[in-house]
């Protein structure tokens, strides 16, 4: 989902996640960050994709981009 009203279709770094304009998205990112930290995964190493449009097609394109760059 989008993190702000500014169009962005790509990786959302930790700074963008923390500055998310929408409280729900900001809290989701914080929750994922905390959950990953609890099992010893550095959140900075987890690729997070943002899509401005909230649709099946946008989600599929984000998943395909992640899969193409991080096939493992």
N, C-alpha and C positions, 0 to 999 in steps of 0.2 A: 504494500500500500504506500501511498505518498506520505512523506513526512512533513511537507509544507505545501504552501500554495505555489511555490516556485517549481516549475517543471524540472524533474530530474528522472532520468531513466538509466540507471546504472548502479554501480557500487555506492553504498552509503557508509562512509567511514564513521568511526566512533564519534567524532565531533558532530557530524550531521545528525546522528542518532540522538545524541544528548541535547541537541538544539531543536529537535522536532517540534513543530508548531502545534501539533495536535497531542493533547495529553494521553489519549489512549495508545497511540503509536509509541510515544516516548516511554510510557510505562511497560508496554510489551517488550520493547528493546531492553529495558532495564531488567525485567524479569528473566528474559533469555540469558542476558549477560550473567546474572546471579546464578542461574541454574547451571550454566556451563562451568562457572568458576567452582561450584560445589563439587564437580566431578573432575576438576583439574585441567579444564580446557581454557586456554587463553582466548577470550572473546575477540581480541584483535586479530587472531588467526582465522576467525570464522567469516567467510565472505557473506555480506548482507546486500541483497539486491533491492533496489527501490524501483517501483513503477508508478508513474503519475496516474495512469488510468487504473481503476480497480475493476478488472474484468478477467474472465478466464483466459482470453488471448494474451493479455499483459502478463499474467502469472505464468503462462506456458512459455512465453518468450524469455522471462527472467530465469525460469528453470532450465531452458535450453542453453542460455548464455552461461549459467553456472556449470552445467554439465560439460559444455565445450571447453571451459577454462580449467575445470577441476574434475576430470572424469573419475578420479579415484574416490 
